[in-house]
Amino acid sequence: MEKPVVDLKAALGKRAFVALFAVAAVASSPVFAAGEVAAAVTSLQSETIGNIGIVVAAAFAVLVASLVPDIGLGLAKKWIKKGAS
């Protein structure tokens, strides 16, 4: 099987590593207390999960939009073949 041009797992892994590095850099700052860092991580997790939900909803919308014409035309052809009675 041919390797895709963009390796999604590698790209997401790099982004996760960068995000982890950014959180670690913020956590190492003496200004932040442990509770604030935990809240920031929780906020980041919630935002990421929300973005994943939006992507899944958009994917279903695209799926429905692409299947409706095919299903509708298929049903119309069957109806016409039966004589439309």
C-alpha positions, 0 to 999 in steps of 0.5 A: 500500500502506498504511503500517503503524502501527509502522515496524519498520525505523525502530524498529530503526534508532532502537534501533541508534542508541541502542545505538551511542550507548551504546557510544560513551559507554562507549568515550569513558570513559578508564577503558576500554581499547580491548580492553575496548571491543572485548570489550563490542561483541563481547559485544553482537553475540553477544547480539543474534545469540543473540536473533535465533536465539531469535526465529527458533526461536519463529517456526518453533514458531508456524508448526508449531503453526498448520499441524499442525491444518490438515494433520491435518484435511485428511488426516483428511477425505481418509481419511474420504472414501475410506471409511476402509478 
